[in-house]
Amino acid sequence: MGAAIEVHRTVAWNETDAAGHNHFSAAFRWLEEAEHQMWRLIGFTPERIARIPRVHIDVDYAQRLYFGQEITVRVDIRKVGRTSCTLGLDVRAPDGSSAITGSYVIVHAASTTDGSEPWPAELVPIMESDTCWKVAPQVSQ
């Protein structure tokens, strides 16, 4: 395993659907929020973050999450390739059980319009490290 981040937050009202539980798309927002915090902590600039599109994603939903529940969103780097990277997602319910799990692949692009390019050599050791950042609870509305 490589670098990881755990973000503690609450499920916001606008992240739920008419049935009262998390809308499926909320997991993608949570993933992206946590991932982008991790990239900034690793040392990626906003310009570089804009050049790492997702090219594949698998998500499994094991249980519902409801407005106001405190959850933990964990994103971890599982494999760093020459130009791509496989990451994992684990959203934990208040009792610590996995509610949403998944994995996805990103690619490091040369620009927002060109093809892939290798990861910056100086950032790969940090990406592959066993560092785990824990982010304090964030209250969502």
C-alpha positions as CSV (number, residue, x, y, z in Angstrom):
1,M,0.0,0.0,0.0
2,G,1.0,3.6,-0.6
3,A,0.0,6.9,0.8
4,A,-3.5,7.3,2.2
5,I,-5.9,9.8,3.7
6,E,-8.8,9.5,6.0
7,V,-11.4,12.3,6.0
8,H,-14.0,12.5,8.8
9,R,-17.2,14.2,7.8
10,T,-20.9,14.2,8.1
11,V,-23.4,13.2,5.4
12,A,-25.0,16.4,4.1
13,W,-28.6,16.9,3.3
14,N,-27.9,17.5,-0.3
15,E,-26.0,14.2,-0.5
16,T,-29.2,12.2,0.2
17,D,-32.0,11.2,-2.2
18,A,-35.8,11.0,-1.9
19,A,-35.5,7.7,0.1
20,G,-33.5,9.6,2.8
21,H,-30.1,7.8,2.3
22,N,-27.0,8.7,0.4
23,H,-27.4,9.3,-3.3
24,F,-25.1,6.9,-5.2
25,S,-23.2,9.9,-6.7
26,A,-22.2,11.3,-3.2
27,A,-19.5,8.6,-3.0
28,F,-17.8,10.1,-6.0
29,R,-17.8,13.5,-4.5
30,W,-16.4,12.1,-1.2
31,L,-13.7,10.2,-3.1
32,E,-12.7,13.3,-5.0
33,E,-12.6,15.6,-1.9
34,A,-10.4,13.2,0.0
35,E,-8.2,12.4,-3.0
36,H,-7.6,16.0,-3.8
37,Q,-6.6,16.7,-0.2
38,M,-4.2,13.8,-0.3
39,W,-2.6,15.1,-3.6
40,R,-2.1,18.5,-2.1
41,L,-0.4,16.9,1.0
42,I,1.8,14.9,-1.3
43,G,2.9,18.1,-3.1
44,F,0.8,18.2,-6.2
45,T,0.0,21.6,-7.6
46,P,-3.6,22.5,-8.6
47,E,-2.4,22.4,-12.2
48,R,-1.1,18.8,-11.8
49,I,-4.3,17.7,-10.0
50,A,-6.3,18.9,-13.0
51,R,-4.3,16.5,-15.2
52,I,-5.1,13.2,-13.5
53,P,-8.4,12.0,-15.0
54,R,-10.2,8.9,-13.8
55,V,-10.2,6.2,-16.5
56,H,-11.9,3.3,-14.6
57,I,-13.9,3.0,-11.4
58,D,-15.6,0.1,-9.5
59,V,-17.8,0.9,-6.5
60,D,-19.9,-1.4,-4.3
61,Y,-22.6,-0.2,-1.9
62,A,-23.0,-2.4,1.1
63,Q,-25.2,-0.2,3.3
64,R,-27.1,3.1,3.3
65,L,-25.8,6.2,5.0
66,Y,-28.1,8.9,6.3
67,F,-28.2,12.7,6.7
68,G,-26.1,13.8,9.7
69,Q,-24.2,10.5,10.2
70,E,-20.5,10.8,10.8
71,I,-18.6,8.9,8.3
72,T,-14.9,8.2,7.4
73,V,-13.8,8.4,3.8
74,R,-10.5,6.7,3.2
75,V,-8.6,6.9,-0.1
76,D,-5.4,5.0,-0.5
77,I,-2.8,4.5,-3.3
78,R,-2.6,0.8,-4.1
79,K,-0.3,0.7,-7.0
80,V,1.8,3.3,-8.8
81,G,2.6,2.5,-12.4
82,R,4.7,4.5,-14.9
83,T,1.8,6.8,-16.0
84,S,-1.2,5.4,-14.1
85,C,-2.1,4.8,-10.5
86,T,-4.7,2.5,-8.8
87,L,-6.5,3.8,-5.7
88,G,-8.9,2.4,-3.3
89,L,-12.0,3.8,-1.6
90,D,-13.5,2.8,1.7
91,V,-16.4,4.8,3.3
92,R,-17.1,3.7,6.8
93,A,-20.4,4.0,8.6
94,P,-20.6,5.4,12.2
95,D,-20.1,1.9,13.6
96,G,-16.9,1.5,11.6
97,S,-18.3,-1.0,9.1
98,S,-17.6,-0.6,5.4
99,A,-20.6,1.1,3.7
100,I,-19.0,1.8,0.3
101,T,-15.9,0.3,-1.2
102,G,-14.2,0.5,-4.5
103,S,-11.1,1.0,-6.6
104,Y,-10.3,3.3,-9.5
105,V,-7.5,4.1,-11.9
106,I,-6.2,7.5,-12.8
107,V,-3.7,8.6,-15.4
108,H,-1.1,11.3,-15.2
109,A,-1.6,13.4,-18.3
110,A,0.9,15.8,-20.0
111,S,-1.8,18.4,-20.3
112,T,-5.6,18.6,-20.2
113,T,-5.7,17.7,-23.9
114,D,-2.6,15.5,-24.5
115,G,-1.9,11.8,-23.6
116,S,-0.2,10.3,-20.6
117,E,3.2,11.0,-19.2
118,P,5.3,9.5,-16.4
119,W,4.7,10.6,-12.8
120,P,7.2,13.1,-11.5
121,A,10.1,11.2,-10.1
122,E,10.3,13.3,-6.9
123,L,6.7,12.6,-6.0
124,V,6.7,8.8,-6.6
125,P,8.4,7.9,-3.3
126,I,5.8,9.9,-1.4
127,M,3.0,8.3,-3.3
128,E,4.4,4.9,-2.5
129,S,5.1,5.7,1.2
130,D,2.9,4.3,4.0
131,T,2.0,7.8,5.1
132,C,-1.7,8.2,6.2
133,W,-3.1,11.6,6.9
134,K,-6.1,12.0,9.1
135,V,-8.3,15.0,8.5
136,A,-10.5,16.3,11.4
137,P,-14.3,16.1,11.2
138,Q,-15.8,18.4,8.6
139,V,-19.4,19.5,9.2
140,S,-21.4,19.6,6.0
141,Q,-24.8,21.2,5.7
